[in-house]
Amino acid sequence: MEYRQLGNTNIDVSVICLGSMTWGEQNTEAEAFEQLDYALSQGVNFIDTAELYAIPPRAETCGQTETIIGNWLKKSGQRNNIILASKVAGPGGDWLPHIRNGKTRLDRENIEAALNDSLQRLQTDHIDLYQLHWPDRKTNFFGQLGYTHEQDDQPIPIEETLQVLSDLVQAGKIRHIGLSNETPWGVMKFLQLAEQLDLPRVVSVQNPYGLLNRSFEVGLAEIAHREATGLLAYSPLGFGVLSGKYLDGPAPAEARLMLFPDYNRYSNPQALAATAEYVALAREHDLDPAQMALAHTNSRPFLTSTIIGATTMVQLKSNIESVEVKLSKEVLEAIEAIHVRYPSPSP
């Protein structure tokens, strides 16, 4: 396993981070325990979760993922051997009525309530990396294009959010802070205010990144290098699309997009056309398509860690083994040629 420094901290995290959003929905607690045990045996030391997991978010499963991880931590005694990351939900309104009655704002009341609930479910006294799941202000994320500024937008001030997080760091409940689904302006504003007000600096940005969405490269990659805010890449396989399993006839009934067809961010016609070319390239070079896609993400110099999600042990083992795959110059050049034809079809 390869390890990389988390921002400007003294923490090294595995280049593969174990994602958890299927635990409590597509995976049972026993299956999650098996994934966790195996991942640690292979050198993975980084676990990512969120207060709203499992996915898709619903009242019946909200918080179940953290509860499962907490039960595993209690049973395994591995808390000191992992770097644990979680997230507080941003504004959800009608989308998240089951979380604090839909009042998921990034203010003191909600952040403190979210963190305390997460700590209880996780059965730990601190979270190593606490992330804002999405911005409080109205901006582009979750695939939205075409920014439209709304004059009546009244977000929680970033300095207020930072002060709350600073207090929680001082209290020992979190060690470091990160952002998620954030824009270049947002990252730089958090960094500017942290410097001006002597508040904690952001150490990571968890955004989508993979062969079907390389938008991070446009503005955030330079920030990642210059400001030590490396990428935690989520959806590197585009909900499994880049494995090729949705190309050759019906996918297995238990596949994510078969169970939850509304999650179509990575299965539009352009994405499927690009995927067909990436899969063909992989097979031409005797590579597993999913491993090729993950190896490309793993190799990015602005990346801190690639967040993988698996519903089966076969998938998990293959995904972790991607760290051993080194792509040739010929394959990398062919990937770039496909990218020119299909530039980020799933933003």
C-alpha positions in Angstrom: 0.0 0.0 0.0 1.1 3.5 -0.7 0.6 6.4 1.7 0.4 10.1 1.2 0.4 13.1 3.6 -3.0 14.5 4.4 -2.6 18.2 3.7 0.0 19.9 5.9 -0.7 17.5 8.8 1.5 14.8 10.3 -1.0 12.2 9.2 -0.2 9.7 6.3 -3.3 8.1 4.7 -3.4 5.1 2.4 -3.9 6.1 -1.3 -7.0 3.8 -1.1 -9.7 5.1 1.2 -12.5 2.7 2.1 -15.8 4.3 1.4 -18.9 3.2 3.3 -22.1 4.6 1.9 -23.6 1.2 0.9 -23.3 -0.2 4.5 -26.8 -0.3 6.0 -28.5 -0.3 2.6 -26.8 -2.6 0.0 -24.5 -4.2 2.6 -25.3 -5.8 6.0 -23.3 -5.1 9.1 -21.6 -8.5 8.7 -20.5 -7.7 5.2 -19.2 -4.3 6.2 -17.2 -5.9 9.0 -15.7 -8.3 6.4 -14.8 -5.4 4.2 -13.2 -3.4 7.0 -11.2 -6.4 8.2 -9.9 -7.2 4.8 -9.1 -3.6 3.9 -7.0 -3.1 7.0 -5.2 -6.4 6.3 -4.1 -4.9 3.0 -2.8 -1.7 4.5 -5.8 0.6 4.1 -5.9 2.9 7.1 -8.4 5.5 5.9 -12.2 5.2 6.4 -14.7 7.7 5.1 -18.4 8.1 6.1 -21.0 10.7 6.7 -23.9 11.5 9.0 -26.5 11.0 6.2 -25.3 7.6 5.0 -26.4 5.0 3.9 -27.2 6.1 0.3 -29.8 6.8 -1.0 -30.6 9.0 2.0 -33.8 8.1 3.8 -35.0 8.2 7.4 -34.9 4.4 7.8 -31.2 4.1 7.1 -29.8 7.6 8.1 -26.9 7.1 10.5 -26.8 3.4 10.0 -23.4 3.5 8.3 -21.8 5.3 11.2 -23.4 2.9 13.6 -22.0 -0.1 11.8 -18.5 1.5 11.9 -18.9 2.2 15.6 -19.9 -1.4 16.3 -16.8 -2.6 14.3 -14.5 -0.2 16.2 -15.8 -1.6 19.5 -15.5 -5.2 18.4 -12.1 -4.9 16.6 -10.3 -2.4 18.9 -8.8 -0.8 15.8 -9.6 2.8 16.5 -6.0 3.8 16.9 -5.0 2.1 13.7 -7.3 4.1 11.4 -7.8 7.6 10.2 -11.6 8.2 10.5 -13.3 10.8 8.3 -17.0 11.9 8.5 -19.1 14.7 7.2 -21.8 17.1 8.4 -24.7 17.6 5.9 -25.2 21.0 4.3 -28.6 22.6 3.6 -31.1 19.9 2.6 -34.6 21.3 3.2 -37.2 19.0 1.8 -34.5 16.6 0.6 -33.4 15.7 4.2 -36.5 16.2 6.5 -35.3 13.3 8.7 -32.0 15.1 9.7 -32.7 17.7 12.4 -36.1 18.3 10.9 -34.6 19.5 7.7 -32.5 22.2 9.4 -29.1 21.1 8.1 -27.3 24.4 8.1 -23.6 24.9 8.7 -24.0 27.0 11.9 -23.0 26.3 15.5 -26.3 24.6 16.5 -26.3 22.1 13.6 -22.6 21.4 13.4 -22.3 20.7 17.1 -25.5 18.5 17.1 -24.3 16.6 14.0 -20.8 16.0 15.4 -22.0 14.8 18.8 -24.5 12.4 17.2 -21.7 11.1 14.9 -19.3 10.6 17.8 -22.0 8.6 19.6 -22.8 6.4 16.7 -19.1 5.9 15.9 -18.4 5.1 19.5 -15.3 7.3 19.6 -14.3 10.6 21.2 -12.9 12.2 18.1 -13.0 12.3 14.3 -9.7 12.7 12.5 -11.1 14.6 9.5 -14.4 16.3 9.7 -15.8 17.6 6.4 -18.5 19.9 5.2 -20.5 17.6 2.9 -21.5 20.4 0.6 -21.6 24.2 0.8 -24.1 26.2 2.8 -24.3 28.8 0.0 -26.0 28.1 -3.4 -23.4 27.2 -5.9 -22.5 24.4 -8.3 -22.2 20.9 -7.0 -23.7 17.4 -7.6 -23.4 17.8 -11.3 -24.9 21.3 -11.7 -23.6 23.4 -14.5 -24.1 27.1 -15.3 -23.7 29.1 -12.2 -26.5 31.5 -11.5 -26.1 34.0 -8.7 -29.1 34.7 -6.5 -29.1 38.0 -4.8 -31.4 36.8 -2.0 -29.0 33.9 -1.1 -28.2 34.2 2.6 -25.7 31.5 3.5 -24.2 31.0 6.9 -21.0 33.1 6.8 -17.9 31.0 6.2 -16.1 32.7 9.1 -19.0 31.5 11.5 -18.6 27.9 10.2 -14.9 28.1 10.6 -15.1 29.4 14.2 -17.4 26.5 15.2 -15.0 24.0 13.7 -12.1 25.7 15.4 -13.8 25.4 18.8 -14.4 21.7 18.2 -10.8 21.3 17.3 -9.8 23.0 20.5 -12.2 20.7 22.4 -10.4 17.7 21.0 -13.5 16.4 19.2 -12.0 16.7 15.7 -8.4 16.9 14.6 -8.6 18.4 11.1 -11.2 19.9 8.7 -12.0 19.3 5.1 -14.4 20.4 2.4 -16.5 18.4 0.0 -18.3 19.2 -3.3 -16.6 22.6 -3.2 -15.6 25.1 -5.8 -12.2 26.9 -6.3 -13.7 30.1 -4.9 -15.0 28.3 -1.9 -11.7 26.6 -1.1 -9.7 29.8 -1.4 -12.2 31.7 0.7 -11.9 29.1 3.5 -8.1 29.4 3.3 -8.2 33.2 3.2 -10.4 33.5 6.3 -8.4 30.8 8.2 -5.3 32.8 7.7 -6.9 36.2 8.5 -8.7 34.9 11.6 -6.1 32.4 12.8 -8.5 29.5 12.4 -7.9 25.9 11.2 -6.9 25.4 7.6 -8.7 23.1 5.3 -6.5 20.0 4.6 -8.5 18.2 1.9 -11.2 18.5 -0.7 -13.5 15.6 -1.3 -14.9 16.0 -4.8 -15.9 13.7 -7.7 -13.0 12.6 -9.9 -12.4 9.9 -12.4 -12.2 9.3 -16.1 -15.8 10.5 -16.5 -15.4 13.7 -14.5 -12.0 15.4 -14.5 -13.3 18.9 -13.7 -11.1 19.0 -10.5 -8.2 19.6 -12.9 -9.5 22.9 -14.2 -9.1 25.1 -11.1 -8.8 22.9 -8.0 -5.7 21.0 -8.9 -3.5 24.0 -8.7 -5.0 24.9 -5.3 -4.3 21.3 -4.2 -0.6 21.7 -5.0 0.0 25.3 -3.8 -2.2 25.1 -0.7 -1.8 21.5 0.4 -5.5 20.7 0.0 -5.2 17.4 -1.8 -8.1 15.7 -3.5 -10.1 12.9 -1.9 -11.6 11.5 -5.0 -15.1 10.1 -4.8 -17.0 8.1 -7.5 -13.8 7.2 -9.3 -15.7 4.5 -11.1 -18.8 6.5 -11.8 -21.1 4.3 -9.7 -19.4 1.3 -11.3 -20.1 2.4 -14.9 -16.3 2.4 -15.7 -16.1 -1.3 -14.9 -18.0 -1.9 -18.2 -20.8 -3.9 -16.5 -23.5 -1.7 -17.9 -22.3 -2.0 -21.5 -22.8 -5.6 -22.4 -26.5 -6.3 -21.8 -28.4 -6.0 -18.5 -26.2 -5.5 -15.4 -26.7 -7.8 -12.3 -30.0 -7.1 -10.6 -28.1 -6.0 -7.4 -26.0 -3.5 -9.2 -26.4 0.1 -7.9 -27.9 1.6 -11.0 -30.3 -1.2 -11.3 -31.5 -0.7 -7.7 -31.4 3.1 -7.9 -32.0 4.2 -11.5 -32.4 7.8 -10.5 -28.6 8.0 -9.9 -27.9 8.6 -13.6 -25.1 11.1 -13.3 -22.6 8.7 -14.9 -24.9 6.9 -17.3 -25.9 9.5 -19.8 -25.2 8.8 -23.5 -21.9 10.7 -23.6 -20.7 8.9 -20.5 -21.6 5.5 -21.9 -19.9 6.3 -25.2 -16.7 7.4 -23.4 -16.9 4.3 -21.1 -17.0 2.0 -24.1 -13.8 3.5 -25.4 -12.1 3.3 -22.0 -13.2 -0.3 -21.6 -12.0 -1.2 -25.1 -8.6 0.4 -24.3 -8.2 -1.5 -21.1 -9.0 -4.8 -22.8 -6.6 -4.1 -25.6 -3.8 -3.8 -23.0 -5.0 -6.8 -20.9 -6.1 -4.5 -18.1 -9.2 -4.8 -15.9 -11.3 -1.7 -16.9 -12.1 -0.8 -13.3 -8.5 -1.2 -12.3 -7.3 0.9 -15.2 -9.7 3.7 -14.2 -8.6 3.5 -10.5 -4.9 3.4 -11.5 -5.3 6.6 -13.5 -6.9 8.3 -10.5 -4.4 6.9 -8.1 -1.6 8.3 -10.2 -2.7 12.0 -10.2 -0.1 14.2 -8.5 -2.8 16.3 -6.8 -4.5 13.3 -5.3 -4.3 12.4 -1.6 -6.6 9.3 -1.6 -9.1 7.5 -3.9 -12.3 6.6 -2.1 -13.5 3.2 -3.3 -16.9 1.7 -2.6 -17.7 -2.0 -3.1 -20.7 -4.2 -2.4 -18.9 -7.5 -2.9 -15.5 -8.8 -1.7 -14.5 -9.5 -5.3 -15.0 -5.9 -6.1 -13.2 -4.8 -3.0 -10.1 -6.9 -3.6 -9.9 -5.8 -7.2 -10.2 -2.2 -6.3 -7.5 -2.3 -3.6 -5.2 -4.2 -6.0 -5.4 -1.2 -8.3 -2.5 0.3 -6.3 -0.2 -2.2 -7.9 -1.3 -1.2 -11.5 1.1 1.3 -13.2 -0.2 2.5 -16.5 2.2 2.7 -19.4 2.9 5.9 -21.4 1.0 4.4 -24.3 -2.1 3.8 -22.2 -1.9 7.2 -20.6 -1.7 8.9 -24.0 -4.6 6.9 -25.2 -6.6 8.0 -22.1 -5.9 11.6 -22.9 -7.0 11.1 -26.5 -10.4 9.7 -25.3 -10.6 12.6 -22.8 -10.2 15.1 -25.7 -13.2 13.5 -27.5 -15.3 13.2 -24.3 -14.2 15.9 -21.8 -15.8 15.2 -18.5 -19.1 13.9 -19.7 -20.4 13.5 -16.1 -19.6 16.8 -14.3 
